[in-house]
Amino acid sequence: MKSAMIAIALLAGAPALANSLVPPGPRAAIAKSSMSATPADEWNKLTRNEGKNTEIWTIDGDGLNKVTFLGGIAPGMPIMREVDRKNRPLPKVTANMLITDIPALLESTYRVRYGVNRMSIDSQEPATISGQKGIRFTYSFTRDDEVSRKGEAIGAVIGGKLYLVAYEAPALYFFDKDVEKYRRVAETLKF
C-alpha cells in the first residue's frame, strides 16, 4: 500500500517536472542558441525536445499546439534528433542551403522521422527576421493519429547556420485558436 501511494505521488508530480513556465517578457538563449524572443503571452516550455538545439513551447500540450524553436543548426547536422541513423537517416543542413530549401528540409525530416506520408507545403513567401532575409511558409500534414494538422514557420540561414521556428496544431479549431500568439512571438525574434 505504501509503495502504491508513493507511485501515485510521483505520478501526480510528473507534469510539474515536465514543464517550466515561460512568462511574458524577454527570453534569451532559446534552443541553446543566440535566438531570443519576447513573448506577450504565457507559454509552457517542455523539458522534452526534438534535438540538441531545439526547444518546444506549448499552451495546451504539444498534441494541441506547439512552437518548436530550432536554433543554430550547423551544416552536416539534421534539424532533429536521429531515431534510426543507420536505416532511416534524416536529411542534413547543407553549407550551401538557400532559404527556399528550408520548407523542403522540414518536410523531408517529418516524412522520415515521424513517418508522415501526407504533407504539403501550402505557401511560401520572403520574410525578414531580425533584419535578415528569411522565408515564411505554411504547411499541412497528417501523422499516425490521423489528425489533420496545420503549421506555419519562419526560418533563415544566418552565419551559415539554420534558424527555424514552427507553430503547429490540429487544423480543426486549435490552429486558429493560438496562431496569433505564435505570430507575436515570431515578430520579436532576434539572432
N, CA, C and O atoms as a DFTB+ gen file, in Angstrom:
764 C
 N C O
     1  1       0.826      -1.190       0.000
     2  2       0.000       0.000       0.000
     3  2       0.872       1.255       0.000
     4  3       0.598       2.210      -0.727
     5  1       1.928       1.244       0.826
     6  2       2.806       2.401       0.926
     7  2       3.489       2.686      -0.407
     8  3       3.604       3.848      -0.797
     9  1       3.952       1.635      -1.129
    10  2       4.619       1.835      -2.421
    11  2       3.633       2.354      -3.467
    12  3       4.015       3.142      -4.332
    13  1       2.380       1.930      -3.402
    14  2       1.366       2.434      -4.329
    15  2       1.128       3.926      -4.104
    16  3       0.967       4.681      -5.063
    17  1       1.104       4.352      -2.836
    18  2       0.897       5.774      -2.532
    19  2       2.089       6.608      -3.013
    20  3       1.909       7.725      -3.498
    21  1       3.293       6.071      -2.881
    22  2       4.483       6.780      -3.366
    23  2       4.425       6.916      -4.878
    24  3       4.731       7.978      -5.418
    25  1       4.027       5.833      -5.575
    26  2       3.925       5.867      -7.040
    27  2       2.905       6.901      -7.487
    28  3       3.144       7.640      -8.442
    29  1       1.770       6.955      -6.802
    30  2       0.736       7.940      -7.139
    31  2       1.261       9.355      -6.919
    32  3       1.028      10.238      -7.745
    33  1       1.960       9.573      -5.825
    34  2       2.520      10.898      -5.546
    35  2       3.542      11.298      -6.606
    36  3       3.581      12.455      -7.024
    37  1       4.366      10.353      -7.042
    38  2       5.351      10.654      -8.087
    39  2       4.686      10.969      -9.411
    40  3       5.099      11.890     -10.115
    41  1       3.646      10.199      -9.756
    42  2       2.922      10.454     -11.000
    43  2       2.200      11.798     -10.958
    44  3       2.151      12.511     -11.960
    45  1       1.654      12.135      -9.825
    46  2       0.959      13.419      -9.691
    47  2       1.924      14.579      -9.861
    48  3       1.548      15.623     -10.395
    49  1       3.159      14.412      -9.417
    50  2       4.154      15.466      -9.547
    51  2       4.809      15.520     -10.914
    52  3       5.447      16.521     -11.240
    53  1       4.675      14.473     -11.729
    54  2       5.363      14.400     -13.021
    55  2       5.041      15.556     -13.956
    56  3       5.967      16.108     -14.549
    57  1       3.761      15.962     -14.127
    58  2       3.511      17.068     -15.041
    59  2       4.244      18.349     -14.640
    60  3       4.696      19.090     -15.513
    61  1       4.370      18.619     -13.372
    62  2       5.074      19.817     -12.937
    63  2       6.549      19.744     -13.306
    64  3       7.171      20.767     -13.591
    65  1       7.109      18.543     -13.303
    66  2       8.506      18.386     -13.666
    67  2       8.714      18.456     -15.170
    68  3       9.820      18.741     -15.629
    69  1       7.659      18.197     -15.947
    70  2       7.785      18.136     -17.399
    71  2       7.810      19.508     -18.048
    72  3       8.245      19.622     -19.194
    73  1       7.373      20.531     -17.379
    74  2       7.269      21.863     -17.973
    75  2       7.920      22.900     -17.084
    76  3       8.137      22.686     -15.892
    77  1       8.225      24.023     -17.696
    78  2       8.561      25.203     -16.922
    79  2       7.851      26.374     -17.575
    80  3       7.673      26.399     -18.793
    81  1       7.459      27.308     -16.796
    82  2       6.693      28.442     -17.298
    83  2       7.606      29.417     -18.037
    84  3       8.697      29.747     -17.571
    85  1       7.141      29.866     -19.190
    86  2       7.798      30.942     -19.926
    87  2       6.876      32.150     -19.776
    88  3       5.878      32.258     -20.489
    89  1       7.201      33.057     -18.858
    90  2       6.326      34.205     -18.643
    91  2       6.483      35.234     -19.764
    92  3       7.474      35.204     -20.493
    93  1       5.531      36.126     -19.907
    94  2       5.685      37.201     -20.881
    95  2       6.940      38.014     -20.574
    96  3       7.313      38.192     -19.414
    97  1       7.578      38.500     -21.624
    98  2       8.779      39.303     -21.445
    99  2       9.971      38.689     -22.145
   100  3       9.856      37.623     -22.750
   101  1      11.114      39.348     -22.070
   102  2      12.306      38.888     -22.797
   103  2      12.730      37.473     -22.415
   104  3      12.686      37.079     -21.249
   105  1      13.138      36.732     -23.422
   106  2      13.611      35.350     -23.239
   107  2      14.839      35.178     -24.123
   108  3      14.735      35.268     -25.346
   109  1      15.987      34.935     -23.529
   110  2      17.246      34.807     -24.270
   111  2      17.671      33.353     -24.389
   112  3      17.146      32.482     -23.695
   113  1      18.620      33.098     -25.268
   114  2      19.246      31.782     -25.440
   115  2      18.223      30.672     -25.691
   116  3      18.313      29.596     -25.101
   117  1      17.262      30.937     -26.559
   118  2      16.263      29.921     -26.889
   119  2      16.933      28.830     -27.710
   120  3      17.718      29.115     -28.614
   121  1      16.622      27.596     -27.394
   122  2      17.158      26.424     -28.083
   123  2      18.680      26.396     -28.037
   124  3      19.335      26.004     -29.003
   125  1      19.235      26.818     -26.901
   126  2      20.695      26.816     -26.695
   127  2      21.418      27.529     -27.832
   128  3      22.426      27.045     -28.347
   129  1      20.884      28.688     -28.214
   130  2      21.453      29.416     -29.345
   131  2      21.407      30.911     -29.067
   132  3      21.031      31.347     -27.979
   133  1      21.795      31.681     -30.067
   134  2      21.742      33.141     -29.945
   135  2      20.333      33.676     -30.179
   136  3      20.122      34.888     -30.122
   137  1      19.374      32.806     -30.438
   138  2      17.996      33.224     -30.684
   139  2      17.353      33.737     -29.400
   140  3      17.526      33.164     -28.325
   141  1      16.609      34.830     -29.540
   142  2      15.847      35.342     -28.405
   143  2      14.496      35.835     -28.917
   144  3      14.317      36.059     -30.114
   145  1      13.570      35.996     -28.012
   146  2      12.224      36.481     -28.346
   147  2      11.626      37.118     -27.109
   148  3      12.136      36.962     -25.999
   149  1      10.542      37.836     -27.317
   150  2       9.830      38.466     -26.217
   151  2       8.353      38.066     -26.310
   152  3       7.562      38.769     -26.938
   153  1       7.976      36.940     -25.688
   154  2       6.581      36.524     -25.760
   155  2       5.663      37.498     -25.025
   156  3       6.007      38.031     -23.970
   157  1       4.499      37.713     -25.607
   158  2       3.494      38.570     -24.979
   159  2       2.536      37.756     -24.118
   160  3       1.753      38.311     -23.347
   161  1       2.606      36.436     -24.259
   162  2       1.701      35.534     -23.555
   163  2       2.505      34.494     -22.782
   164  3       3.688      34.286     -23.054
   165  1       1.862      33.848     -21.826
   166  2       2.493      32.755     -21.091
   167  2       2.531      31.505     -21.953
   168  3       1.566      31.196     -22.651
   169  1       3.638      30.790     -21.904
   170  2       3.794      29.507     -22.579
   171  2       4.388      28.531     -21.565
   172  3       4.905      28.940     -20.526
   173  1       4.310      27.259     -21.874
   174  2       4.985      26.229     -21.097
   175  2       6.123      25.691     -21.944
   176  3       5.921      25.330     -23.104
   177  1       7.309      25.635     -21.377
   178  2       8.465      25.054     -22.062
   179  2       8.553      23.593     -21.640
   180  3       8.623      23.285     -20.450
   181  1       8.547      22.699     -22.621
   182  2       8.644      21.282     -22.323
   183  2      10.099      20.898     -22.116
   184  3      10.985      21.409     -22.801
   185  1      10.342      20.007     -21.181
   186  2      11.708      19.533     -20.995
   187  2      12.083      18.579     -22.118
   188  3      13.263      18.445     -22.444
   189  1      11.108      17.918     -22.711
   190  2      11.361      17.049     -23.868
   191  2      11.681      17.949     -25.050
   192  3      11.033      18.973     -25.263
   193  1      12.680      17.556     -25.808
   194  2      12.981      18.314     -27.011
   195  2      13.224      17.349     -28.156
   196  3      13.304      16.137     -27.960
   197  1      13.338      17.898     -29.342
   198  2      13.484      17.090     -30.542
   199  2      14.936      16.966     -30.999
   200  3      15.213      16.337     -32.020
   201  1      15.857      17.558     -30.254
   202  2      17.250      17.512     -30.648
   203  2      18.088      18.448     -29.798
   204  3      17.581      19.107     -28.889
   205  1      19.377      18.499     -30.105
   206  2      20.333      19.265     -29.313
   207  2      20.005      20.753     -29.250
   208  3      20.069      21.341     -28.171
   209  1      19.662      21.367     -30.351
   210  2      19.375      22.799     -30.398
   211  2      17.899      23.050     -30.651
   212  3      17.538      23.855     -31.509
   213  1      17.052      22.364     -29.907
   214  2      15.617      22.577     -30.046
   215  2      15.002      22.939     -28.708
   216  3      15.539      22.627     -27.645
   217  1      13.876      23.598     -28.789
   218  2      13.101      23.940     -27.600
   219  2      11.639      23.958     -28.028
   220  3      11.310      24.448     -29.108
   221  1      10.766      23.427     -27.187
   222  2       9.336      23.362     -27.512
   223  2       8.540      24.131     -26.471
   224  3       8.691      23.921     -25.267
   225  1       7.687      25.029     -26.961
   226  2       6.744      25.751     -26.106
   227  2       5.336      25.329     -26.496
   228  3       5.062      25.061     -27.666
   229  1       4.445      25.272     -25.512
   230  2       3.052      24.922     -25.764
   231  2       2.156      25.692     -24.804
   232  3       2.608      26.213     -23.784
   233  1       0.897      25.749     -25.149
   234  2      -0.108      26.344     -24.259
   235  2      -0.977      25.244     -23.668
   236  3      -1.184      25.193     -22.455
   237  1      -1.486      24.359     -24.527
   238  2      -2.414      23.314     -24.100
   239  2      -1.828      21.912     -24.146
   240  3      -2.547      20.950     -23.877
   241  1      -0.548      21.757     -24.477
   242  2       0.070      20.449     -24.655
   243  2       0.497      20.303     -26.101
   244  3      -0.178      20.803     -27.001
   245  1       1.614      19.620     -26.338
   246  2       2.172      19.613     -27.685
   247  2       1.321      18.885     -28.713
   248  3       1.550      19.054     -29.911
   249  1       0.351      18.084     -28.295
   250  2      -0.581      17.469     -29.240
   251  2      -1.638      18.436     -29.728
   252  3      -2.286      18.195     -30.747
   253  1      -1.816      19.551     -28.990
   254  2      -2.857      20.515     -29.345
   255  2      -2.307      21.818     -29.920
   256  3      -2.971      22.466     -30.729
   257  1      -1.120      22.199     -29.517
   258  2      -0.454      23.379     -30.092
   259  2       0.981      23.386     -29.599
   260  3       1.249      23.095     -28.433
   261  1       1.898      23.720     -30.489
   262  2       3.286      23.811     -30.050
   263  2       4.072      24.704     -30.988
   264  3       3.787      24.812     -32.181
   265  1       5.065      25.333     -30.405
   266  2       6.042      26.100     -31.162
   267  2       7.373      25.397     -30.952
   268  3       7.808      25.197     -29.818
   269  1       8.016      25.022     -32.051
   270  2       9.316      24.375     -31.979
   271  2      10.362      25.357     -32.480
   272  3      10.280      25.848     -33.606
   273  1      11.336      25.636     -31.644
   274  2      12.450      26.512     -31.991
   275  2      13.641      25.629     -32.348
   276  3      14.026      24.757     -31.570
   277  1      14.220      25.853     -33.515
   278  2      15.437      25.162     -33.936
   279  2      16.498      26.238     -34.060
   280  3      16.427      27.086     -34.950
   281  1      17.469      26.208     -33.184
   282  2      18.415      27.310     -33.106
   283  2      19.828      26.974     -33.507
   284  3      20.499      26.189     -32.838
   285  1      20.286      27.564     -34.597
   286  2      21.682      27.443     -34.990
   287  2      22.111      26.041     -35.367
   288  3      23.113      25.541     -34.855
   289  1      21.370      25.400     -36.253
   290  2      21.712      24.050     -36.697
   291  2      22.822      24.169     -37.751
   292  3      22.632      24.793     -38.795
   293  1      23.956      23.577     -37.473
   294  2      25.146      23.694     -38.328
   295  2      25.055      22.777     -39.546
   296  3      24.351      21.767     -39.517
   297  1      25.765      23.129     -40.609
   298  2      25.831      22.246     -41.782
   299  2      26.306      20.852     -41.384
   300  3      27.167      20.688     -40.520
   301  1      25.719      19.855     -42.042
   302  2      26.070      18.466     -41.760
   303  2      25.247      17.843     -40.655
   304  3      25.383      16.651     -40.378
   305  1      24.382      18.644     -40.011
   306  2      23.561      18.151     -38.902
   307  2      22.093      18.068     -39.330
   308  3      21.638      18.887     -40.128
   309  1      21.344      17.084     -38.806
   310  2      19.897      17.069     -39.037
   311  2      19.242      18.121     -38.142
   312  3      19.832      18.541     -37.147
   313  1      18.042      18.542     -38.488
   314  2      17.381      19.565     -37.674
   315  2      16.768      18.982     -36.407
   316  3      16.453      19.720     -35.473
   317  1      16.596      17.660     -36.368
   318  2      16.052      16.986     -35.194
   319  2      16.907      15.770     -34.873
   320  3      17.718      15.332     -35.689
   321  1      16.719      15.244     -33.698
   322  2      17.474      14.073     -33.250
   323  2      17.148      12.869     -34.146
   324  3      15.991      12.610     -34.477
   325  1      18.202      12.149     -34.523
   326  2      18.047      10.925     -35.314
   327  2      17.339       9.860     -34.475
   328  3      17.598       9.727     -33.279
   329  1      16.452       9.110     -35.110
   330  2      15.789       7.998     -34.441
   331  2      16.432       6.684     -34.871
   332  3      16.645       5.796     -34.047
   333  1      16.741       6.560     -36.160
   334  2      17.368       5.356     -36.703
   335  2      18.362       5.786     -37.785
   336  3      18.073       5.709     -38.979
   337  1      19.526       6.234     -37.347
   338  2      20.530       6.811     -38.245
   339  2      20.962       5.835     -39.338
   340  3      21.233       6.246     -40.466
   341  1      21.025       4.558     -39.009
   342  2      21.501       3.565     -39.972
   343  2      20.467       3.270     -41.061
   344  3      20.810       3.253     -42.243
   345  1      19.221       3.041     -40.685
   346  2      18.191       2.621     -41.641
   347  2      17.329       3.763     -42.174
   348  3      16.799       3.677     -43.282
   349  1      17.187       4.822     -41.395
   350  2      16.340       5.942     -41.817
   351  2      17.011       7.258     -41.433
   352  3      16.507       7.982     -40.575
   353  1      18.151       7.575     -42.066
   354  2      18.854       8.814     -41.705
   355  2      18.049      10.049     -42.095
   356  3      17.374      10.079     -43.124
   357  1      18.142      11.052     -41.251
   358  2      17.448      12.309     -41.524
   359  2      18.267      13.155     -42.495
   360  3      19.494      13.062     -42.524
   361  1      17.584      13.979     -43.289
   362  2      18.316      14.905     -44.153
   363  2      19.084      15.910     -43.299
   364  3      18.728      16.160     -42.147
   365  1      20.112      16.466     -43.859
   366  2      21.001      17.357     -43.116
   367  2      20.970      18.774     -43.676
   368  3      20.652      18.993     -44.845
   369  1      21.304      19.720     -42.821
   370  2      21.514      21.101     -43.234
   371  2      22.781      21.098     -44.092
   372  3      23.759      20.431     -43.755
   373  1      22.763      21.840     -45.198
   374  2      23.941      21.898     -46.063
   375  2      24.568      23.290     -46.012
   376  3      23.894      24.277     -45.719
   377  1      25.854      23.350     -46.300
   378  2      26.586      24.620     -46.261
   379  2      26.091      25.600     -47.318
   380  3      26.174      26.813     -47.126
   381  1      25.581      25.088     -48.423
   382  2      25.096      25.963     -49.489
   383  2      23.568      26.069     -49.523
   384  3      22.987      26.387     -50.560
   385  1      22.934      25.806     -48.401
   386  2      21.475      25.835     -48.319
   387  2      20.927      27.235     -48.595
   388  3      21.431      28.229     -48.072
   389  1      19.901      27.292     -49.415
   390  2      19.185      28.540     -49.677
   391  2      17.969      28.606     -48.761
   392  3      17.505      27.577     -48.269
   393  1      17.456      29.796     -48.533
   394  2      16.263      29.899     -47.681
   395  2      15.079      29.162     -48.293
   396  3      14.201      28.691     -47.571
   397  1      15.049      29.058     -49.615
   398  2      13.955      28.333     -50.271
   399  2      14.054      26.824     -50.061
   400  3      13.100      26.105     -50.357
   401  1      15.183      26.329     -49.556
   402  2      15.346      24.905     -49.249
   403  2      14.774      24.538     -47.881
   404  3      14.565      23.360     -47.592
   405  1      14.524      25.531     -47.047
   406  2      14.094      25.271     -45.666
   407  2      12.768      24.515     -45.596
   408  3      12.689      23.539     -44.850
   409  1      11.711      24.913     -46.337
   410  2      10.462      24.138     -46.254
   411  2      10.636      22.676     -46.662
   412  3      10.077      21.787     -46.020
   413  1      11.404      22.417     -47.719
   414  2      11.620      21.036     -48.172
   415  2      12.396      20.234     -47.126
   416  3      12.144      19.042     -46.952
   417  1      13.330      20.874     -46.433
   418  2      14.084      20.193     -45.373
   419  2      13.153      19.786     -44.235
   420  3      13.244      18.669     -43.725
   421  1      12.262      20.684     -43.840
   422  2      11.300      20.344     -42.784
   423  2      10.402      19.202     -43.238
   424  3      10.176      18.253     -42.488
   425  1       9.885      19.290     -44.473
   426  2       9.005      18.242     -44.979
   427  2       9.707      16.888     -45.027
   428  3       9.156      15.894     -44.553
   429  1      10.903      16.832     -45.585
   430  2      11.589      15.543     -45.682
   431  2      11.966      15.005     -44.296
   432  3      11.978      13.791     -44.089
   433  1      12.269      15.886     -43.362
   434  2      12.544      15.453     -41.990
   435  2      11.306      14.819     -41.377
   436  3      11.406      13.759     -40.761
   437  1      10.136      15.443     -41.530
   438  2       8.893      14.887     -40.982
   439  2       8.563      13.537     -41.617
   440  3       8.122      12.610     -40.938
   441  1       8.781      13.443     -42.918
   442  2       8.458      12.183     -43.606
   443  2       9.311      11.039     -43.059
   444  3       8.807       9.931     -42.877
   445  1      10.595      11.292     -42.795
   446  2      11.478      10.242     -42.291
   447  2      11.282      10.033     -40.791
   448  3      11.066       8.902     -40.354
   449  1      11.352      11.095     -40.001
   450  2      11.351      10.955     -38.538
   451  2      10.005      10.497     -37.985
   452  3       9.951       9.648     -37.096
   453  1       8.918      11.061     -38.512
   454  2       7.588      10.752     -37.986
   455  2       6.779       9.807     -38.873
   456  3       5.651       9.458     -38.528
   457  1       7.336       9.391     -40.003
   458  2       6.597       8.519     -40.908
   459  2       5.403       9.211     -41.542
   460  3       4.423       8.556     -41.895
   461  1       5.474      10.526     -41.690
   462  2       4.369      11.283     -42.289
   463  2       4.341      10.986     -43.787
   464  3       5.341      11.174     -44.480
   465  1       3.200      10.525     -44.282
   466  2       3.116      10.273     -45.718
   467  2       2.215      11.277     -46.431
   468  3       2.197      11.320     -47.661
   469  1       1.480      12.074     -45.690
   470  2       0.655      13.129     -46.293
   471  2       1.096      14.469     -45.724
   472  3       0.749      14.836     -44.601
   473  1       1.866      15.185     -46.524
   474  2       2.337      16.505     -46.107
   475  2       2.469      17.375     -47.337
   476  3       2.880      16.912     -48.401
   477  1       2.116      18.645     -47.182
   478  2       2.284      19.579     -48.294
   479  2       2.740      20.929     -47.757
   480  3       2.378      21.342     -46.655
   481  1       3.543      21.598     -48.572
   482  2       3.920      22.978     -48.294
   483  2       2.871      23.808     -49.025
   484  3       2.792      23.771     -50.253
   485  1       2.080      24.542     -48.284
   486  2       0.916      25.224     -48.860
   487  2       1.215      26.626     -49.377
   488  3       0.583      27.072     -50.335
   489  1       2.157      27.323     -48.768
   490  2       2.520      28.663     -49.241
   491  2       3.943      28.971     -48.799
   492  3       4.438      28.423     -47.813
   493  1       4.590      29.859     -49.547
   494  2       5.939      30.319     -49.213
   495  2       6.036      31.785     -49.617
   496  3       5.516      32.188     -50.657
   497  1       6.710      32.580     -48.783
   498  2       6.925      33.977     -49.126
   499  2       8.178      34.483     -48.426
   500  3       8.539      33.998     -47.354
   501  1       8.840      35.464     -49.038
   502  2      10.018      36.040     -48.387
   503  2       9.624      36.684     -47.059
   504  3       8.506      37.174     -46.897
   505  1      10.553      36.672     -46.125
   506  2      10.309      37.283     -44.815
   507  2      11.604      37.913     -44.338
   508  3      12.693      37.540     -44.775
   509  1      11.471      38.865     -43.446
   510  2      12.630      39.454     -42.798
   511  2      12.566      39.090     -41.323
   512  3      11.562      39.331     -40.652
   513  1      13.655      38.506     -40.829
   514  2      13.721      38.085     -39.436
   515  2      14.915      38.785     -38.811
   516  3      16.059      38.519     -39.180
   517  1      14.658      39.660     -37.886
   518  2      15.738      40.364     -37.203
   519  2      16.702      41.004     -38.210
   520  3      17.920      40.978     -38.029
   521  1      16.127      41.577     -39.272
   522  2      16.919      42.249     -40.291
   523  2      17.589      41.328     -41.293
   524  3      18.332      41.795     -42.156
   525  1      17.342      40.031     -41.195
   526  2      17.946      39.041     -42.094
   527  2      16.903      38.518     -43.082
   528  3      15.715      38.459     -42.768
   529  1      17.360      38.137     -44.280
   530  2      16.462      37.531     -45.260
   531  2      16.073      36.140     -44.793
   532  3      16.914      35.345     -44.372
   533  1      14.776      35.865     -44.878
   534  2      14.274      34.568     -44.462
   535  2      13.093      34.155     -45.295
   536  3      12.814      34.752     -46.334
   537  1      12.396      33.130     -44.841
   538  2      11.223      32.623     -45.533
   539  2      10.139      32.308     -44.507
   540  3      10.413      31.805     -43.418
   541  1       8.909      32.617     -44.886
   542  2       7.731      32.265     -44.084
   543  2       6.944      31.278     -44.939
   544  3       6.736      31.506     -46.131
   545  1       6.507      30.179     -44.324
   546  2       5.738      29.213     -45.098
   547  2       4.693      28.534     -44.224
   548  3       4.800      28.493     -42.998
   549  1       3.682      28.006     -44.899
   550  2       2.631      27.247     -44.219
   551  2       2.673      25.824     -44.765
   552  3       3.123      25.579     -45.885
   553  1       2.198      24.907     -43.956
   554  2       2.196      23.503     -44.369
   555  2       1.059      22.774     -43.683
   556  3       0.482      23.270     -42.716
   557  1       0.745      21.608     -44.183
   558  2      -0.273      20.760     -43.567
   559  2       0.204      19.315     -43.648
   560  3       0.908      18.932     -44.583
   561  1      -0.184      18.525     -42.664
   562  2       0.237      17.125     -42.629
   563  2      -0.677      16.318     -41.739
   564  3      -1.448      16.859     -40.946
   565  1      -0.573      15.014     -41.889
   566  2      -1.320      14.069     -41.063
   567  2      -0.350      13.020     -40.559
   568  3       0.388      12.422     -41.341
   569  1      -0.348      12.796     -39.256
   570  2       0.517      11.778     -38.658
   571  2      -0.282      10.503     -38.417
   572  3      -1.412      10.372     -38.885
   573  1       0.307       9.573     -37.690
   574  2      -0.327       8.281     -37.431
   575  2      -1.676       8.398     -36.737
   576  3      -2.543       7.542     -36.911
   577  1      -1.856       9.459     -35.950
   578  2      -3.128       9.616     -35.239
   579  2      -4.255      10.074     -36.162
   580  3      -5.401      10.196     -35.729
   581  1      -3.934      10.327     -37.433
   582  2      -4.882      10.722     -38.475
   583  2      -5.558      12.060     -38.229
   584  3      -6.596      12.354     -38.822
   585  1      -4.975      12.871     -37.358
   586  2      -5.482      14.217     -37.131
   587  2      -4.814      15.133     -38.151
   588  3      -3.588      15.173     -38.252
   589  1      -5.618      15.856     -38.893
   590  2      -5.081      16.796     -39.872
   591  2      -4.528      18.010     -39.127
   592  3      -5.235      18.640     -38.340
   593  1      -3.265      18.327     -39.380
   594  2      -2.595      19.425     -38.686
   595  2      -2.144      20.483     -39.680
   596  3      -1.841      20.195     -40.838
   597  1      -2.110      21.719     -39.190
   598  2      -1.592      22.832     -39.981
   599  2      -0.372      23.392     -39.272
   600  3      -0.247      23.310     -38.050
   601  1       0.525      23.962     -40.066
   602  2       1.710      24.569     -39.487
   603  2       2.053      25.863     -40.193
   604  3       1.701      26.080     -41.352
   605  1       2.746      26.711     -39.465
   606  2       3.267      27.953     -40.018
   607  2       4.667      28.114     -39.447
   608  3       4.880      27.931     -38.249
   609  1       5.622      28.458     -40.309
   610  2       7.013      28.537     -39.860
   611  2       7.715      29.729     -40.486
   612  3       7.301      30.254     -41.520
   613  1       8.781      30.133     -39.832
   614  2       9.640      31.183     -40.343
   615  2      11.078      30.728     -40.096
   616  3      11.415      30.238     -39.018
   617  1      11.918      30.901     -41.121
   618  2      13.278      30.428     -40.979
   619  2      14.263      31.269     -41.758
   620  3      13.892      32.029     -42.653
   621  1      15.534      31.118     -41.399
   622  2      16.608      31.841     -42.067
   623  2      17.919      31.083     -41.866
   624  3      18.068      30.295     -40.933
   625  1      18.856      31.346     -42.765
   626  2      20.212      30.844     -42.602
   627  2      21.058      32.060     -42.260
   628  3      21.211      32.974     -43.069
   629  1      21.607      32.057     -41.047
   630  2      22.371      33.198     -40.542
   631  2      23.729      32.696     -40.061
   632  3      23.815      31.794     -39.229
   633  1      24.771      33.290     -40.595
   634  2      26.120      32.854     -40.229
   635  2      26.370      31.396     -40.578
   636  3      27.131      30.710     -39.896
   637  1      25.721      30.917     -41.653
   638  2      25.897      29.535     -42.084
   639  2      25.083      28.519     -41.305
   640  3      25.159      27.326     -41.600
   641  1      24.306      28.953     -40.320
   642  2      23.500      28.039     -39.508
   643  2      22.009      28.290     -39.748
   644  3      21.597      29.408     -40.056
   645  1      21.217      27.239     -39.601
   646  2      19.780      27.318     -39.809
   647  2      19.064      27.669     -38.511
   648  3      19.317      27.079     -37.461
   649  1      18.169      28.638     -38.609
   650  2      17.265      29.008     -37.523
   651  2      15.854      28.860     -38.053
   652  3      15.529      29.393     -39.114
   653  1      15.008      28.136     -37.321
   654  2      13.644      27.876     -37.774
   655  2      12.725      27.861     -36.559
   656  3      13.052      27.276     -35.526
   657  1      11.583      28.504     -36.695
   658  2      10.565      28.492     -35.649
   659  2       9.261      28.070     -36.309
   660  3       8.796      28.715     -37.249
   661  1       8.671      26.982     -35.812
   662  2       7.472      26.421     -36.431
   663  2       6.364      26.249     -35.399
   664  3       6.587      25.732     -34.304
   665  1       5.169      26.691     -35.771
   666  2       3.965      26.513     -34.949
   667  2       3.089      25.486     -35.648
   668  3       2.893      25.560     -36.861
   669  1       2.564      24.534     -34.897
   670  2       1.617      23.594     -35.489
   671  2       0.583      23.151     -34.476
   672  3       0.822      23.108     -33.269
   673  1      -0.587      22.820     -35.026
   674  2      -1.723      22.418     -34.199
   675  2      -2.736      21.712     -35.096
   676  3      -2.679      21.845     -36.319
   677  1      -3.671      20.954     -34.493
   678  2      -4.731      20.366     -35.305
   679  2      -5.459      21.451     -36.109
   680  3      -5.749      22.533     -35.599
   681  1      -5.747      21.133     -37.378
   682  2      -6.375      22.106     -38.276
   683  2      -7.747      22.545     -37.757
   684  3      -8.139      23.701     -37.913
   685  1      -8.460      21.620     -37.147
   686  2      -9.786      21.929     -36.626
   687  2      -9.650      22.633     -35.280
   688  3      -9.196      22.021     -34.313
   689  1     -10.027      23.876     -35.200
   690  2     -10.098      24.709     -34.015
   691  2      -8.751      25.173     -33.454
   692  3      -8.533      26.378     -33.332
   693  1      -7.844      24.256     -33.110
   694  2      -6.651      24.628     -32.347
   695  2      -5.655      25.489     -33.124
   696  3      -5.029      26.370     -32.534
   697  1      -5.490      25.261     -34.424
   698  2      -4.542      26.079     -35.171
   699  2      -4.948      27.551     -35.097
   700  3      -4.139      28.406     -34.736
   701  1      -6.178      27.837     -35.434
   702  2      -6.657      29.230     -35.424
   703  2      -6.703      29.817     -34.018
   704  3      -6.531      31.024     -33.848
   705  1      -6.928      28.991     -33.023
   706  2      -7.044      29.460     -31.640
   707  2      -5.784      30.182     -31.169
   708  3      -5.886      31.201     -30.486
   709  1      -4.591      29.676     -31.520
   710  2      -3.366      30.241     -30.960
   711  2      -2.349      30.728     -31.988
   712  3      -1.240      31.104     -31.610
   713  1      -2.692      30.732     -33.269
   714  2      -1.710      31.150     -34.277
   715  2      -1.261      32.598     -34.072
   716  3      -0.107      32.923     -34.350
   717  1      -2.134      33.456     -33.600
   718  2      -1.741      34.858     -33.375
   719  2      -0.731      34.972     -32.235
   720  3       0.138      35.844     -32.272
   721  1      -0.828      34.122     -31.243
   722  2       0.158      34.131     -30.155
   723  2       1.532      33.732     -30.692
   724  3       2.551      34.314     -30.318
   725  1       1.543      32.729     -31.574
   726  2       2.807      32.349     -32.223
   727  2       3.350      33.514     -33.048
   728  3       4.539      33.824     -32.974
   729  1       2.500      34.150     -33.820
   730  2       2.953      35.256     -34.675
   731  2       3.533      36.400     -33.858
   732  3       4.491      37.045     -34.283
   733  1       2.953      36.658     -32.679
   734  2       3.508      37.712     -31.819
   735  2       4.917      37.341     -31.348
   736  3       5.785      38.207     -31.246
   737  1       5.144      36.054     -31.061
   738  2       6.489      35.605     -30.686
   739  2       7.414      35.740     -31.883
   740  3       8.521      36.263     -31.751
   741  1       6.979      35.278     -33.048
   742  2       7.817      35.296     -34.264
   743  2       8.226      36.720     -34.633
   744  3       9.331      36.931     -35.132
   745  1       7.354      37.697     -34.397
   746  2       7.666      39.089     -34.723
   747  2       8.814      39.645     -33.872
   748  3       9.461      40.619     -34.258
   749  1       9.060      39.034     -32.732
   750  2      10.085      39.564     -31.811
   751  2      11.403      38.801     -31.885
   752  3      12.316      39.090     -31.112
   753  1      11.527      37.832     -32.796
   754  2      12.741      37.021     -32.868
   755  2      13.976      37.878     -33.138
   756  3      13.947      38.796     -33.957
   757  1      15.045      37.561     -32.442
   758  2      16.342      38.204     -32.639
   759  2      17.406      37.114     -32.672
   760  3      17.248      36.053     -32.068
   761  1      18.511      37.400     -33.401
   762  2      19.600      36.428     -33.515
   763  2      20.918      37.106     -33.171
   764  3      21.969      36.466     -33.203
